[in-house]
Amino acid sequence: MALEKQTEMSQSDTDALLGRHETGVLSLARDDDPYAIPISYGYDADDRTFYLRLVSTPDSEKRAFLASNPDARLVVYEEAEPTYRSVVVQGSLVEIPRDEMTVEHVEQYGDAKRPLFEIWGESKRDLDIKLYELRADSISGRYIELDERRHA
């Protein structure tokens, strides 16, 4: 089997991929303990900032991780035969207090779709919705062209 060639994506291609998607996997870490969740996001390519509405309950693992000011990574990917693309964002997750919200924040959070992954098995009374920015320290994208002979 031939090895496929991985190539770094340009910033404009990376921004385009992030702009055409609205979901990814957010990974948080504290000490040696990892946590990953599927999320919906809005993306501002001009300042390369992500806007998230994260919902948790008082005793949830998610709330405990968010309260610890964890390092964060977001992974967004797509596959369109014969090309596979992925983007990894590394940065700081910062809670935006409601009393500090600006018109620009409201516009950006409007682009963050209602979370698609908040499916609860039973009614939850103590849901807490907090708004966050993921401020990117680095954004890297790669693509790989699959060997079409493998698919023939």
C-alpha positions, 0 to 999 in steps of 0.5 A: 500500500502506497503512503499518501502525502500529507500537505500543510493547508494555507491559512485561507484554506484553513479558514475556509474549512473552519467557516464551512463547518459548525461542529468539532470536538473540543478537548480540555486537559487539566493535570493528566486528565483529558476530556473531549466533547462534540460542540457547535461553534461560530468562527471569526476568520478576521481575528481567528476566534471561536465562539461557543455556548456550552451547557452543563449541569452543576455536578457535571464533569464538563462544568468541573473541567471548564471551571479549572481554566483548562488548555483547549484544543478544537479539531474540525475535519472533513472527508471528500474522497479522495481528500481528507482535511483536518484542522487543529486549534490550540488556545485558551478558553475564556468565559465571557461574562454576560455583563461584558457582552458587546454587540460584536459578541452577540453577532458572533454567538448568533453564528454559533448554532444551537448546540447539536449535541445536548441530548439529555436522557431526562429533564434537567432543571439546573442547566447552565449556559455559559458563553466562551471564546476560544482564542487561538494560539495556533491553528494548523491544517493538513490535507491528505490525498488518498491513493485512488488506486486503493479504491479501484 
